[in-house]
Amino acid sequence: MPLRIAFIGAGSIGFTRKLVADLLAVPEFAGVEFAFTDINRRNLEMVAELCRRDIAANGMNVVVRADTNRRAMLKGARYVFNVTRIGGLEAFATDIDIPLKYGIDQCVGDTLCAGGLMYAQRGIPAILDFCRDIREVAAPDCLLLNYSNPMAMMTWAANKYGGVRCVGLCHGIQHGHHQIAQALGAGKQSDVDIICAGINHQTWYVDVRWNGRKVSAVELLAAFERHPEYSKTEKVRIDVLRRFGCYSTESNGHLSEYLAWYRKRPAEIARWISMDVWINGETGGYLRVCREARNWFESEFSRGADGHPPLSYGQKERSTEHGSFIIEAFETGRIYRGHFNLPNAGTITNLPNDAITESPGFADRFGFNRPVVGDLPAGCAAVCSNSISVQRLGVEAAVHGDDTLLRQAFLLDPLTGAVCNPPEVWQLVDEMLVAGAPWLPQYKRSIAAARRRLAKGPRIKTNVTRGAARLETRSLAALKRLNPREGH
């Protein structure tokens, strides 16, 4: 039988097509079979058609099967990608808009903070369902490659409760590596080597070497402060580097919402962000661009195209996403060095063993091998430890449908706790549970009780606000005026 690689949530307009292109850049994979599944038949069929068009344009004869029957698509699969967003953009909007009424101003809202915690409550029951199907119908020892956020909590639940091998994958480290090389003025990114370790979206470049010479924190800080672009767009990351001695992987907007200090006072948010690109700190920026991308994609596809030519397959076009390189390493034995999200198990010695940590490792026919990193700098470890406590509560709450643990996670979340007092958190969680009812089956009783409390009142007063730095979702006409060919 051909090697079967399955995608759950294959209607994703970004990840699926890109990862297929990456995989088909590997010569040995010319005979693989892709199996796509999604609950949204239209999105599934659109992405499957685009991938088939790309495959034909590259002169390949690769089979792409697509069906809403998940178990049928997982049958016999040796590798499964999870690229789902449970609840879609409808649920995602509640993650941003409801906390905003309480003063919690998020840029992304998919990893920590109020939005990330609710993302996990929807996603974890789903990934455990996926794991059950993988155990029952996929190939023995199938590997689940999780790209869905919140990365750490999803991967934690799958490894602890799912009964399958699961690795979490992200591209933040690659992007930050590129920034460091640019800030230092290196001719090539490969001239700069890194050791990066921590937890997903709070991973630290603990060792940076340029042509073999160790770069000090003082030197790296000076390089970022004088860079004409990054000095303006990465103010939070530069400030964290200044105070903790390490550069952090995540974008300015991401990082700003994981900490207690940069978004708790609306009047001060503008000091720490820039509005040139959403990821630099715009309120609800990720939600906006997701809405625009979905609207554009559906409009263009209905006219017979997606606004882009077919993708070219080859090593030059291959992205830096880890997924294809891991499967190549497992199947061919070629050694791949990357950064993987796996149970810590002593890899970072001053973080809890049960946490999902992100650190360097190698993949080959024998699987994953991660060397011991040792201790993170004490301050960096403390930041991660705070977040790990929130993640642990979030995972257990989602698995067991325990709204008390969920409320405690909200209280302990750095930004939520900096903005809200306990009664506000209790009401916020009630509102978010009720809004998320269609996607939270494990909270049926808690949602009924929350509805009764909200109906009975009295309610704590909240404020309807657009946030400190929100932009309007652009119409299709506006996107086409911006760029008639690509629109986005």
C-alpha positions as CSV (number, residue, x, y, z in Angstrom):
1,M,0.0,0.0,0.0
2,P,1.2,3.6,-0.7
3,L,2.3,5.7,2.3
4,R,-0.9,7.5,3.4
5,I,-0.6,11.0,5.0
6,A,-3.9,12.4,6.4
7,F,-4.9,15.9,7.2
8,I,-7.7,16.7,9.7
9,G,-9.1,20.1,9.2
10,A,-7.8,20.0,5.6
11,G,-10.1,22.9,4.6
12,S,-7.5,25.2,6.1
13,I,-6.6,27.6,3.3
14,G,-3.0,28.0,4.5
15,F,-1.4,25.0,6.0
16,T,-2.8,22.1,3.9
17,R,-1.7,23.3,0.5
18,K,1.7,24.5,1.8
19,L,2.5,21.2,3.6
20,V,1.4,19.1,0.6
21,A,3.9,21.2,-1.5
22,D,6.6,20.6,1.1
23,L,6.0,16.9,1.2
24,L,6.0,16.5,-2.6
25,A,9.4,18.3,-2.8
26,V,10.8,15.0,-1.4
27,P,11.5,12.6,-4.4
28,E,10.7,9.5,-2.4
29,F,7.2,10.8,-1.8
30,A,6.1,10.8,-5.4
31,G,3.9,7.8,-4.7
32,V,2.2,8.9,-1.5
33,E,-1.5,9.1,-1.0
34,F,-3.1,12.1,0.7
35,A,-6.3,11.7,2.7
36,F,-8.1,15.0,3.5
37,T,-11.0,15.3,6.0
38,D,-12.9,18.2,7.4
39,I,-16.4,18.9,8.8
40,N,-16.9,21.7,6.2
41,R,-17.5,20.0,2.9
42,R,-17.2,23.1,0.8
43,N,-13.9,24.2,2.3
44,L,-12.6,20.6,2.0
45,E,-13.5,20.3,-1.6
46,M,-12.0,23.7,-2.5
47,V,-8.6,22.9,-0.9
48,A,-8.6,19.3,-2.4
49,E,-9.2,20.8,-5.8
50,L,-6.4,23.3,-5.4
51,C,-4.0,20.6,-4.3
52,R,-5.0,18.4,-7.3
53,R,-4.4,21.3,-9.6
54,D,-1.0,22.0,-8.1
55,I,-0.1,18.3,-8.4
56,A,-1.2,18.2,-12.1
57,A,0.8,21.3,-12.9
58,N,3.9,19.7,-11.5
59,G,3.4,16.6,-13.7
60,M,2.8,14.3,-10.8
61,N,0.3,11.4,-10.4
62,V,-0.4,11.7,-6.7
63,V,-3.8,10.7,-5.3
64,V,-5.7,13.1,-3.1
65,R,-8.8,11.6,-1.4
66,A,-11.2,13.9,0.4
67,D,-14.2,13.0,2.6
68,T,-16.0,14.2,5.6
69,N,-15.9,10.7,7.0
70,R,-12.8,11.1,9.3
71,R,-12.3,7.5,10.2
72,A,-12.3,6.5,6.5
73,M,-9.6,9.0,5.8
74,L,-7.5,8.0,8.8
75,K,-7.7,4.3,8.0
76,G,-4.1,3.0,7.4
77,A,-2.6,6.5,7.8
78,R,1.0,6.5,9.0
79,Y,1.1,10.3,9.6
80,V,-1.7,12.6,10.5
81,F,-1.6,16.4,10.5
82,N,-4.0,18.3,12.8
83,V,-4.6,21.7,11.3
84,T,-8.1,22.3,12.8
85,R,-9.6,25.4,14.3
86,I,-12.6,24.1,16.3
87,G,-15.6,26.5,16.0
88,G,-14.0,28.3,13.1
89,L,-14.0,32.1,12.9
90,E,-17.4,32.3,14.6
91,A,-16.0,30.9,17.9
92,F,-12.7,32.7,17.4
93,A,-14.6,36.0,17.4
94,T,-15.9,35.3,20.9
95,D,-12.4,34.7,22.1
96,I,-11.5,38.3,21.2
97,D,-14.7,40.3,21.6
98,I,-16.0,39.0,25.0
99,P,-12.7,39.5,26.9
100,L,-12.4,43.0,25.3
101,K,-15.5,44.1,27.2
102,Y,-13.5,43.4,30.4
103,G,-10.4,45.3,29.3
104,I,-8.5,42.3,28.0
105,D,-7.0,43.5,24.7
106,Q,-5.6,40.7,22.7
107,C,-3.7,40.7,19.4
108,V,-4.0,37.0,18.6
109,G,-5.8,35.1,21.4
110,D,-4.9,31.6,20.4
111,T,-2.2,30.5,22.9
112,L,-2.6,31.9,26.4
113,C,-4.8,34.6,27.9
114,A,-8.6,34.4,27.8
115,G,-8.8,33.6,24.1
116,G,-6.1,30.9,24.2
117,L,-7.7,29.1,27.2
118,M,-11.1,29.0,25.4
119,Y,-9.4,27.8,22.2
120,A,-8.1,24.9,24.3
121,Q,-11.5,24.1,25.8
122,R,-12.8,23.6,22.2
123,G,-9.8,22.0,20.7
124,I,-8.8,19.4,23.4
125,P,-12.0,17.3,23.3
126,A,-11.6,17.3,19.5
127,I,-8.0,16.2,19.5
128,L,-8.8,13.4,21.9
129,D,-11.5,12.2,19.5
130,F,-8.9,12.3,16.7
131,C,-6.5,10.2,18.9
132,R,-9.2,7.6,19.5
133,D,-9.8,7.2,15.8
134,I,-6.0,7.1,15.2
135,R,-5.6,4.3,17.8
136,E,-8.5,2.3,16.2
137,V,-8.0,2.7,12.5
138,A,-4.6,4.3,11.6
139,A,-1.4,2.4,11.0
140,P,0.4,1.1,14.1
141,D,2.6,3.7,15.8
142,C,1.0,6.5,13.7
143,L,2.5,9.9,14.4
144,L,0.2,12.8,15.0
145,L,1.7,16.1,13.9
146,N,-0.2,18.9,15.7
147,Y,-0.1,22.4,14.1
148,S,-3.2,23.6,15.9
149,N,-3.1,26.2,18.7
150,P,-2.9,26.4,21.6
151,M,0.1,24.3,20.7
152,A,1.3,23.3,24.1
153,M,-2.1,22.6,25.6
154,M,-3.3,20.6,22.6
155,T,-0.1,18.5,22.4
156,W,-0.1,18.1,26.2
157,A,-3.6,16.6,26.2
158,A,-2.8,14.3,23.2
159,N,0.3,12.9,24.9
160,K,-1.2,12.5,28.3
161,Y,-4.7,11.4,27.5
162,G,-4.7,10.5,23.8
163,G,-2.6,7.3,23.7
164,V,-0.8,8.2,20.5
165,R,2.6,9.7,19.6
166,C,2.1,13.4,19.1
167,V,4.6,16.2,18.3
168,G,3.7,19.9,18.3
169,L,5.1,22.0,15.5
170,C,5.5,25.7,15.0
171,H,7.5,28.1,12.9
172,G,8.2,30.9,15.4
173,I,11.8,29.8,16.0
174,Q,12.7,29.9,12.3
175,H,11.2,33.4,12.0
176,G,13.0,34.7,15.0
177,H,16.3,33.1,13.8
178,H,15.9,35.1,10.6
179,Q,15.4,38.3,12.5
180,I,18.5,37.7,14.7
181,A,20.6,37.1,11.6
182,Q,19.3,40.3,10.0
183,A,19.8,42.4,13.1
184,L,23.4,41.2,13.5
185,G,24.1,42.0,9.8
186,A,25.0,38.4,9.0
187,G,25.3,37.6,5.3
188,K,23.3,34.4,5.6
189,Q,21.0,33.0,8.2
190,S,23.1,29.9,8.3
191,D,26.0,32.0,9.5
192,V,24.1,32.3,12.8
193,D,23.6,29.2,14.9
194,I,21.1,29.1,17.8
195,I,20.0,27.0,20.7
196,C,16.4,27.9,21.5
197,A,14.5,26.4,24.4
198,G,11.4,27.0,26.5
199,I,7.7,26.5,25.8
200,N,5.9,27.1,22.5
201,H,5.5,30.9,21.8
202,Q,7.7,31.6,24.9
203,T,10.9,30.0,23.6
204,W,14.2,31.7,24.3
205,Y,17.4,32.0,22.2
206,V,19.6,31.0,25.0
207,D,22.8,30.7,22.9
208,V,23.4,32.7,19.7
209,R,26.7,32.2,17.7
210,W,27.8,34.2,14.7
211,N,30.4,32.3,12.6
212,G,31.2,30.4,15.8
213,R,31.6,33.4,18.1
214,K,29.1,33.6,21.0
215,V,27.0,36.8,20.8
216,S,26.3,38.4,24.2
217,A,22.9,39.7,25.3
218,V,24.4,43.2,25.3
219,E,25.5,42.9,21.7
220,L,22.2,41.4,20.6
221,L,20.2,44.1,22.3
222,A,22.3,46.8,20.7
223,A,21.8,45.2,17.3
224,F,18.0,45.2,17.6
225,E,17.9,48.7,19.0
226,R,19.8,50.2,16.0
227,H,17.9,48.1,13.4
228,P,15.8,50.5,11.3
229,E,12.7,48.2,11.2
230,Y,12.9,46.0,14.3
231,S,13.6,48.9,16.6
232,K,10.1,50.1,15.7
233,T,8.1,46.9,15.3
234,E,9.6,44.7,18.0
235,K,9.4,47.0,21.0
236,V,8.0,44.3,23.4
237,R,10.6,41.7,22.4
238,I,13.4,44.2,22.7
239,D,12.2,45.2,26.1
240,V,12.0,41.6,27.2
241,L,15.5,41.1,25.9
242,R,16.7,44.1,27.8
243,R,15.2,42.8,31.1
244,F,15.6,39.0,30.8
245,G,18.8,38.7,28.7
246,C,17.3,36.5,25.9
247,Y,15.3,37.2,22.8
248,S,11.9,35.5,22.7
249,T,10.6,33.7,19.7
250,E,7.2,35.1,19.3
251,S,6.1,38.2,17.4
252,N,5.6,41.5,19.2
253,G,1.8,41.1,19.2
254,H,1.9,37.5,20.4
255,L,4.4,38.2,23.2
256,S,2.6,41.3,24.4
257,E,-0.5,39.3,25.4
258,Y,1.3,36.5,27.2
259,L,2.8,38.8,29.8
260,A,1.2,41.1,32.5
261,W,2.9,44.3,31.6
262,Y,2.3,45.6,28.0
263,R,-1.4,45.5,27.4
264,K,-3.1,46.1,30.8
265,R,-3.6,49.8,30.4
266,P,-5.3,50.8,27.1
267,A,-3.6,54.2,27.0
268,E,-0.1,52.6,27.1
269,I,-0.6,49.9,24.4
270,A,0.3,52.1,21.5
271,R,3.7,52.7,23.2
272,W,4.6,49.0,22.7
273,I,3.1,48.1,19.3
274,S,3.2,49.1,15.7
275,M,0.3,49.1,13.3
276,D,2.2,48.4,10.0
277,V,1.5,44.6,10.2
278,W,-1.2,43.0,12.3
279,I,1.2,40.7,14.1
280,N,3.0,43.6,15.6
281,G,0.2,44.2,18.1
282,E,-3.1,45.2,16.5
283,T,-6.2,44.5,18.6
284,G,-7.8,41.4,17.2
285,G,-5.4,41.5,14.3
286,Y,-5.3,37.8,13.6
287,L,-9.1,37.5,13.6
288,R,-9.2,40.4,11.1
289,V,-6.7,38.9,8.6
290,C,-8.3,35.4,8.9
291,R,-11.7,36.9,8.0
292,E,-10.2,38.8,5.1
293,A,-8.3,35.7,3.8
294,R,-11.4,33.5,4.1
295,N,-13.6,36.0,2.3
296,W,-11.0,36.5,-0.5
297,F,-10.5,32.8,-0.9
298,E,-14.1,32.0,-1.2
299,S,-14.8,34.8,-3.6
300,E,-11.9,34.0,-5.9
301,F,-12.5,30.3,-5.8
302,S,-16.1,30.7,-6.8
303,R,-14.8,32.4,-10.0
304,G,-12.6,29.4,-10.8
305,A,-9.3,30.4,-9.2
306,D,-7.9,31.3,-5.9
307,G,-6.0,34.4,-7.1
308,H,-2.7,32.6,-7.4
309,P,-1.0,30.4,-10.0
310,P,-0.4,26.7,-9.1
311,L,2.4,26.1,-6.6
312,S,5.7,24.8,-7.8
313,Y,7.1,21.8,-6.0
314,G,10.9,21.7,-5.4
315,Q,13.6,22.1,-2.8
316,K,13.9,25.8,-3.6
317,E,10.2,26.4,-2.9
318,R,10.1,24.2,0.2
319,S,9.1,26.1,3.3
320,T,10.8,25.9,6.7
321,E,7.9,24.1,8.3
322,H,9.1,21.1,10.3
323,G,6.4,18.7,9.2
324,S,7.7,17.5,5.9
325,F,11.3,17.2,7.1
326,I,10.2,15.0,10.1
327,I,8.3,12.6,7.8
328,E,11.3,12.6,5.4
329,A,13.6,11.8,8.3
330,F,11.4,9.0,9.6
331,E,10.9,7.4,6.2
332,T,14.4,7.8,4.6
333,G,16.7,8.0,7.6
334,R,18.0,11.4,6.6
335,I,18.8,13.3,9.9
336,Y,16.8,16.4,10.5
337,R,17.6,19.0,13.1
338,G,14.6,21.0,14.2
339,H,12.7,22.3,17.3
340,F,10.0,20.1,18.6
341,N,7.2,20.3,21.2
342,L,7.3,17.2,23.3
343,P,6.8,16.2,26.9
344,N,9.8,17.8,28.8
345,A,10.9,14.6,30.7
346,G,14.1,16.3,32.0
347,T,15.1,18.1,28.7
348,I,14.9,21.6,30.3
349,T,15.9,20.9,33.9
350,N,14.3,23.8,35.6
351,L,10.9,23.3,34.0
352,P,8.3,20.7,35.1
353,N,8.7,17.3,33.6
354,D,5.0,17.0,32.6
355,A,5.0,20.2,30.6
356,I,5.3,20.4,26.8
357,T,8.6,22.1,26.1
358,E,10.0,23.3,22.8
359,S,13.7,22.6,22.3
360,P,16.3,21.4,19.7
361,G,16.3,17.8,18.6
362,F,17.0,15.4,15.8
363,A,14.7,13.2,13.8
364,D,15.6,10.0,11.9
365,R,14.4,6.4,11.5
366,F,14.6,6.0,15.2
367,G,12.2,8.9,15.9
368,F,12.9,12.0,18.0
369,N,16.0,12.5,20.0
370,R,16.3,15.6,22.1
371,P,19.5,16.4,24.0
372,V,19.3,17.8,27.5
373,V,19.4,21.6,27.4
374,G,19.9,22.1,31.1
375,D,18.6,25.1,33.0
376,L,17.1,28.1,31.3
377,P,18.2,31.4,32.8
378,A,16.2,31.9,36.0
379,G,14.0,34.7,34.8
380,C,13.2,33.0,31.5
381,A,12.3,29.9,33.4
382,A,10.0,31.8,35.8
383,V,8.1,33.3,32.8
384,C,7.6,29.9,31.3
385,S,6.7,28.4,34.7
386,N,3.9,30.9,35.1
387,S,2.5,30.0,31.7
388,I,2.9,26.2,32.3
389,S,0.7,26.5,35.5
390,V,-2.0,28.1,33.4
391,Q,-1.6,25.5,30.7
392,R,-1.8,22.6,33.1
393,L,-5.1,23.9,34.6
394,G,-6.4,24.6,31.1
395,V,-5.7,21.0,30.0
396,E,-7.3,19.4,33.0
397,A,-10.3,21.7,32.8
398,A,-10.9,20.8,29.1
399,V,-10.4,17.1,29.6
400,H,-12.7,16.8,32.7
401,G,-15.2,19.7,31.9
402,D,-14.2,21.3,35.2
403,D,-15.2,25.0,35.2
404,T,-13.6,25.6,38.6
405,L,-10.2,24.7,37.1
406,L,-11.0,26.8,34.1
407,R,-11.7,29.9,36.3
408,Q,-8.5,29.3,38.2
409,A,-6.6,29.2,34.9
410,F,-8.2,32.6,34.0
411,L,-7.2,34.1,37.3
412,L,-3.6,32.9,37.0
413,D,-3.2,34.0,33.4
414,P,-0.8,36.9,33.5
415,L,-2.7,39.5,31.4
416,T,-6.2,38.4,32.5
417,G,-5.1,38.6,36.2
418,A,-3.5,42.0,35.6
419,V,-6.7,43.4,34.2
420,C,-9.6,41.6,36.0
421,N,-10.5,41.0,39.6
422,P,-12.0,37.6,40.7
423,P,-15.7,38.5,40.4
424,E,-15.0,39.8,36.9
425,V,-13.2,36.6,35.9
426,W,-16.1,34.5,37.2
427,Q,-18.6,36.5,35.1
428,L,-16.3,36.5,32.1
429,V,-16.0,32.7,32.2
430,D,-19.8,32.4,32.4
431,E,-20.2,34.6,29.3
432,M,-17.5,32.7,27.4
433,L,-19.0,29.3,28.3
434,V,-22.4,30.3,27.2
435,A,-21.1,31.8,23.9
436,G,-19.1,28.7,23.2
437,A,-21.9,26.2,24.1
438,P,-22.0,24.6,20.6
439,W,-18.4,23.5,20.8
440,L,-18.1,22.7,24.5
441,P,-20.0,19.4,25.1
442,Q,-18.0,18.6,28.3
443,Y,-19.4,21.8,30.0
444,K,-23.1,21.1,29.5
445,R,-24.0,21.4,33.2
446,S,-21.7,24.3,33.8
447,I,-23.1,26.2,30.8
448,A,-26.7,25.7,32.1
449,A,-25.6,27.1,35.5
450,A,-23.8,30.0,33.8
451,R,-27.0,30.9,31.8
452,R,-29.0,30.9,35.0
453,R,-26.5,33.2,36.8
454,L,-26.3,35.6,33.9
455,A,-30.1,35.8,33.6
456,K,-30.6,36.3,37.3
457,G,-28.0,39.0,37.7
458,P,-27.0,41.5,38.8
459,R,-24.2,41.7,36.3
460,I,-20.9,43.5,36.7
461,K,-20.8,46.4,34.4
462,T,-18.6,46.0,31.3
463,N,-17.6,48.4,28.5
464,V,-18.3,48.0,24.8
465,T,-15.0,49.0,23.2
466,R,-13.2,48.4,20.0
467,G,-9.9,48.1,21.9
468,A,-6.8,50.3,21.8
469,A,-5.7,49.5,18.3
470,R,-8.4,47.8,16.2
471,L,-8.8,48.1,12.5
472,E,-11.9,47.4,10.4
473,T,-12.1,44.2,8.4
474,R,-11.5,45.2,4.8
475,S,-14.1,44.5,2.2
476,L,-13.3,42.4,-0.9
477,A,-13.5,45.6,-3.0
478,A,-10.9,47.3,-0.7
479,L,-8.6,44.3,-0.9
480,K,-8.8,44.2,-4.7
481,R,-8.0,48.0,-4.8
482,L,-5.0,47.3,-2.6
483,N,-3.7,44.6,-4.9
484,P,-5.9,43.7,-7.8
485,R,-4.2,40.3,-8.4
486,E,-3.7,39.0,-4.9
487,G,-6.0,41.2,-2.8
488,H,-4.4,40.3,0.5
